[in-house]
Amino acid sequence: MERGGAEAEHREPEDVGGLAHSIGRRRAAGIYGAILTAAILAATSGLTTAALVVAVVVTLMVYWLAEEYAELLGEQIEDGRLPSPARVGRALADTWPMVTASFLPLAAAVVVRLAGATALTAANVGLAVVVLLLGVHSWSAARAARLTGWRLAAAAATAVTLGIVMVLLKNVVLLHLH
């Protein structure tokens, strides 16, 4: 009985560590998904808003599945076994924010389009929302990592800068190439 109690005590810190890892993966997936959303919006803004929404969501779902497939396969190389269905489910749940990071920017683009804006303006609104989300996601992740001061600001600014690069790509490079 005493041994079982010791094992339970030993498992609890691992579970807490597993939860922290899961939350960290969710934050990282949200940031990655927002950056991918910005890249897709920048590259496909010539589409109708409906086609843009489909392109973003389908592309993110493919990236999400490919990312987890590669990750899970890479983890199993050493022991030659496939992951359990429970492990696959946890991994997919942990990184689902990669896809959901697109929902708010896409909703904003659709609302603006339905209000009468052009498809290009709707895509730009979606990009602006992505940049704001990157700021929120990265600030939250940096705070969770207990960063303060200039380190906190730098962590948040880095993600926002990546979003701004996508805006510049769309509005400077891609528009001049068409």
C-alpha positions as CSV (number, residue, x, y, z in Angstrom):
1,M,0.0,0.0,0.0
2,E,2.8,2.4,0.9
3,R,4.4,1.8,-2.5
4,G,1.2,2.7,-4.3
5,G,1.1,6.0,-2.3
6,A,4.6,6.7,-3.4
7,E,3.8,6.0,-7.0
8,A,0.8,8.3,-6.8
9,E,2.9,11.1,-5.4
10,H,5.5,10.5,-8.1
11,R,2.8,10.7,-10.9
12,E,1.2,13.9,-9.8
13,P,4.2,16.1,-10.7
14,E,4.5,14.4,-14.0
15,D,0.8,15.1,-14.7
16,V,1.3,18.7,-13.8
17,G,4.3,18.8,-16.1
18,G,2.2,17.2,-18.8
19,L,-0.5,19.8,-18.4
20,A,2.1,22.6,-18.6
21,H,3.5,21.0,-21.7
22,S,0.0,20.7,-23.2
23,I,-0.8,24.4,-22.4
24,G,2.5,25.4,-23.9
25,R,1.8,23.4,-27.1
26,R,-1.6,25.0,-27.4
27,R,-0.1,28.5,-27.1
28,A,2.6,27.7,-29.6
29,A,0.0,26.2,-32.0
30,G,-2.1,29.3,-31.7
31,I,0.8,31.6,-32.6
32,Y,1.8,29.3,-35.5
33,G,-1.7,29.1,-36.7
34,A,-2.1,32.9,-36.6
35,I,1.1,33.4,-38.6
36,L,0.0,30.8,-41.2
37,T,-3.4,32.5,-41.4
38,A,-1.6,35.8,-42.2
39,A,0.5,34.1,-44.8
40,I,-2.5,32.5,-46.5
41,L,-4.5,35.7,-46.3
42,A,-1.6,37.6,-47.9
43,A,-1.1,35.0,-50.7
44,T,-4.8,34.5,-51.6
45,S,-6.4,37.8,-51.1
46,G,-7.4,37.9,-54.7
47,L,-10.1,35.3,-54.0
48,T,-13.7,35.9,-53.1
49,T,-14.2,36.0,-49.4
50,A,-15.9,32.6,-49.3
51,A,-13.1,31.0,-51.3
52,L,-10.6,32.8,-49.0
53,V,-12.3,31.3,-45.9
54,V,-12.2,27.8,-47.4
55,A,-8.6,28.2,-48.5
56,V,-7.5,29.3,-45.1
57,V,-9.4,26.7,-43.1
58,V,-8.5,23.7,-45.4
59,T,-4.8,24.8,-45.6
60,L,-4.6,25.1,-41.9
61,M,-6.2,21.7,-41.4
62,V,-3.7,20.1,-43.7
63,Y,-0.8,21.8,-41.9
64,W,-2.3,20.8,-38.5
65,L,-2.6,17.1,-39.5
66,A,0.8,17.1,-41.3
67,E,2.5,18.7,-38.3
68,E,1.1,16.1,-35.9
69,Y,1.7,13.2,-38.3
70,A,5.4,14.2,-38.5
71,E,5.7,14.8,-34.8
72,L,4.1,11.6,-33.8
73,L,6.0,9.5,-36.3
74,G,9.2,11.2,-35.3
75,E,8.5,10.3,-31.6
76,Q,8.0,6.7,-32.5
77,I,11.1,6.2,-34.6
78,E,13.2,5.0,-31.6
79,D,10.9,2.2,-30.3
80,G,9.3,1.2,-33.6
81,R,5.7,1.4,-32.3
82,L,2.9,3.5,-33.5
83,P,1.3,5.9,-31.0
84,S,-1.8,4.8,-29.2
85,P,-5.2,6.3,-30.3
86,A,-5.3,8.2,-27.0
87,R,-1.8,9.7,-27.6
88,V,-2.9,10.8,-31.2
89,G,-6.1,12.3,-29.8
90,R,-4.2,14.3,-27.1
91,A,-1.6,15.5,-29.6
92,L,-4.4,16.6,-32.0
93,A,-6.3,18.4,-29.2
94,D,-3.1,20.1,-28.0
95,T,-2.5,21.6,-31.4
96,W,-6.1,22.3,-32.5
97,P,-5.5,26.1,-31.8
98,M,-3.4,26.1,-35.0
99,V,-6.7,25.9,-36.9
100,T,-8.9,27.9,-34.5
101,A,-6.5,30.8,-34.6
102,S,-8.0,31.6,-38.0
103,F,-11.6,31.8,-36.8
104,L,-11.6,35.4,-35.5
105,P,-9.7,36.9,-38.4
106,L,-11.9,35.1,-40.9
107,A,-15.1,36.1,-39.0
108,A,-13.9,39.7,-39.1
109,A,-13.2,39.4,-42.9
110,V,-16.7,37.9,-43.5
111,V,-18.4,40.6,-41.4
112,V,-16.6,43.4,-43.2
113,R,-17.4,41.9,-46.6
114,L,-21.1,41.4,-45.7
115,A,-21.1,45.1,-44.6
116,G,-20.2,46.0,-48.2
117,A,-16.4,46.2,-48.2
118,T,-14.4,44.8,-51.1
119,A,-12.8,41.4,-50.9
120,L,-9.4,43.1,-50.7
121,T,-10.5,45.3,-47.8
122,A,-12.0,42.2,-46.0
123,A,-8.7,40.4,-46.4
124,N,-6.8,43.4,-45.0
125,V,-9.1,43.5,-42.0
126,G,-8.5,39.8,-41.5
127,L,-4.7,40.5,-41.6
128,A,-5.1,43.3,-39.1
129,V,-7.0,41.0,-36.7
130,V,-4.2,38.4,-37.1
131,V,-1.6,41.0,-36.1
132,L,-3.6,41.9,-33.0
133,L,-4.1,38.2,-32.1
134,L,-0.4,37.6,-32.5
135,G,0.2,40.4,-30.0
136,V,-2.3,38.8,-27.5
137,H,-1.1,35.2,-28.0
138,S,2.6,36.1,-27.7
139,W,2.0,38.4,-24.7
140,S,0.1,35.7,-23.0
141,A,2.7,33.1,-23.7
142,A,5.5,35.4,-22.6
143,R,3.6,36.2,-19.3
144,A,3.1,32.5,-18.8
145,A,6.8,32.0,-19.2
146,R,7.2,34.7,-16.4
147,L,8.9,37.1,-18.7
148,T,8.9,40.8,-17.7
149,G,10.1,44.1,-18.9
150,W,12.0,44.3,-22.1
151,R,12.0,40.5,-22.5
152,L,8.2,40.4,-22.4
153,A,8.0,43.3,-24.9
154,A,10.5,41.6,-27.2
155,A,8.7,38.3,-27.1
156,A,5.4,40.0,-28.0
157,A,7.0,42.3,-30.6
158,T,8.6,39.3,-32.3
159,A,5.3,37.7,-33.1
160,V,3.7,41.0,-34.1
161,T,6.6,41.6,-36.4
162,L,6.0,38.3,-38.1
163,G,2.4,39.3,-38.8
164,I,3.5,42.7,-40.0
165,V,5.9,41.0,-42.5
166,M,2.9,39.2,-43.9
167,V,1.0,42.5,-44.3
168,L,4.0,44.0,-46.0
169,L,4.3,40.9,-48.2
170,K,0.7,41.3,-49.3
171,N,0.6,45.1,-49.7
172,V,4.0,45.8,-51.1
173,V,5.4,42.7,-52.8
174,L,2.4,40.8,-54.0
175,L,0.4,43.8,-55.2
176,H,3.4,45.1,-57.2
177,L,3.9,41.7,-58.8
178,H,0.4,41.5,-60.2
